[in-house]
Amino acid sequence: MATKPPAEAPASKAAPDAKRRSERSRRAIYDAALSLVSEVGYGKVTIEGIAARAGVGKQTIYRWWSSKAEVLLEAFVDLGEQAAEAAGEETGAYAALPDTGDVAADLKLVLRHTVDELLDPKYDAPYRALAAEGVVNRELGEKFVEKLLEPGLQLYVARIESAQKAGEIRADLDPRIAMELFVAPLAQRWLQSTGPLSHAYTDTVVDYALRGLTPR
């Protein structure tokens, strides 16, 4: 009598991709943190609220971050990286400032773009929240400078150094201090709302600063 062939073992289901699941949760947490701070303000945002909006348990958040400030900082850095990627730049990399040989035109172009970004609600609320929290939270403030401010400031320094070599800006100036003449007025007006933030304003800042920097 013929023997019955053994039944085939049921095909095993592929194990869940934990890495993909973690990335999906992380992305949902980023989106939740950014949207909540825009909707209710930083003071009313809680880890529990972020978790509920993201559809994850709060322990998932605490596994990766120790505070809502850290969540928001990382979410905001990621937002900038996504913008860079959408613009065709390498994720996480900062492109150099334009160097057309006309330092005034190049600085005006970059500062106009900065104004547009600061006036975009998607960036405005989380950026203000991080800047304010960084004043009272020293550790967060240091991370805020390291991850968000310093990479961009170094680009201004490099562009000014290039202009110094080309004879457009005095060679004896400290490029780091010179950079602040362009960036600091914009930051102050934005943070303290001391006047309208516009392309015309940043163009004027560049003109005023360069009149004191160009060779005489």
Summary of the structure (lengths in Angstrom):
residues: 216
radius of gyration: 24.1
end to end distance: 109.3
largest distance: 109.3
contacts: 567
relative contact order: 0.10
helix: 70%
strand: 0%
